[in-house]
Structure formats: structure tokens, C-alpha cells
Amino acid sequence: MIGSVLITGANGSLAINIVKCLLRVYPEMTLLLTVRDESDDNQNTTELRRLIAKHPNTAVSILKLDLNSLDETANFCSQVAEEIESSRLHSL
């Protein structure tokens, strides 16, 4: 892991292209991607997962985050802390 990148709204049209570029150019980076809707019913989230599947050696986490919800934001922070403690993610 040479570094970590956090992208909020990672299943947005612009962000998907940024993720694609990062996976291709910096496959050694750890990507922490947040989405408001992590279900497979969301076409962009499905596209994001398909894209990530093409790069199985890259460390990528997709976490649910809706910044309009204080509870979800707190849950997200707890999940990130767990990933840092387990060394799956560099400190941001």
C-alpha cells in the first residue's frame, strides 16, 4: 500500500471514471469508496463493482455513507477505524 484514496459518491458518473483511472494507473493504492446506495439495484453501484472485479489485486472497500444522516456518518467512521486498526487501510 503506497497510500489511500477516499472518494465520496463513488458510484456517480464522474467518480466511476476516476476510480477506473486510479485502478489502471495506481493499482497499488488502497481505495476507500463511499456510496449512498450500495444495493445491486443501483445501476452505477453494479458498474462500480464490475469495474473493481477486473482488478482483484487492488485493495478496495465500498462502504455505505449518506452524509445527510448523522447515524450513517458515525457508522462509516467506525468502519474506517476498524479497517485502520486491522491494517487494511492506512490512516487518512
C-alpha positions in Angstrom: 0.0 0.0 0.0 1.6 3.2 -1.1 -1.3 5.3 0.0 -5.1 5.5 0.3 -7.7 7.5 -1.6 -11.2 8.3 -0.2 -13.8 9.0 -2.8 -17.3 10.0 -1.7 -20.1 9.4 -4.1 -18.0 6.8 -5.8 -20.9 5.5 -7.9 -21.5 8.8 -9.6 -20.8 9.1 -13.3 -17.7 11.3 -12.8 -16.4 9.3 -9.9 -16.6 5.9 -11.7 -14.2 7.3 -14.3 -11.8 8.5 -11.6 -11.9 5.0 -10.0 -11.3 3.4 -13.4 -8.2 5.7 -13.9 -6.9 5.0 -10.4 -7.2 1.3 -10.8 -5.4 1.4 -14.0 -2.6 3.9 -13.2 -2.1 3.2 -9.4 -3.2 -0.4 -8.7 -1.0 -0.4 -5.6 -3.1 2.3 -3.9 -5.9 1.4 -1.5 -9.3 2.8 -2.5 -12.0 3.6 0.0 -15.1 4.3 -1.9 -18.4 5.5 -0.4 -21.9 5.2 -2.0 -25.3 6.3 -0.7 -27.0 3.2 -2.2 -24.9 0.0 -2.1 -27.6 -2.3 -3.4 -27.3 -4.2 -6.7 -30.5 -2.4 -7.7 -28.4 0.7 -8.3 -27.0 0.5 -11.8 -24.0 2.7 -11.1 -23.1 0.7 -8.0 -23.3 -2.5 -10.0 -21.0 -0.9 -12.7 -18.6 0.1 -9.9 -18.4 -3.4 -8.6 -17.9 -4.8 -12.1 -15.0 -2.4 -12.7 -13.4 -3.3 -9.3 -13.7 -7.0 -10.1 -11.4 -6.6 -13.1 -8.6 -5.6 -10.6 -8.6 -8.4 -8.0 -5.1 -7.4 -6.6 -6.1 -3.9 -5.7 -7.3 -3.2 -2.1 -10.8 -1.6 -2.5 -13.5 -1.1 0.1 -17.0 0.1 -0.7 -18.8 1.5 2.3 -22.3 3.0 2.6 -22.3 6.7 3.5 -25.1 9.2 3.4 -23.7 12.5 4.7 -27.2 13.7 5.4 -27.5 11.0 8.2 -25.6 11.5 11.4 -26.1 7.8 12.3 -24.7 6.6 8.9 -21.8 9.0 9.2 -20.9 7.7 12.7 -21.2 4.1 11.4 -18.9 4.9 8.5 -16.3 6.4 10.9 -16.4 3.2 13.0 -16.0 1.0 9.9 -13.0 3.1 8.8 -11.4 2.9 12.3 -11.8 -0.9 12.1 -10.1 -1.0 8.7 -7.2 1.1 10.0 -6.8 -1.0 13.2 -6.7 -4.2 11.1 -4.1 -2.6 8.8 -6.3 -3.0 5.7 -6.2 0.8 5.4 -3.6 3.5 6.0 -4.5 6.3 8.3 -6.1 9.0 6.2 
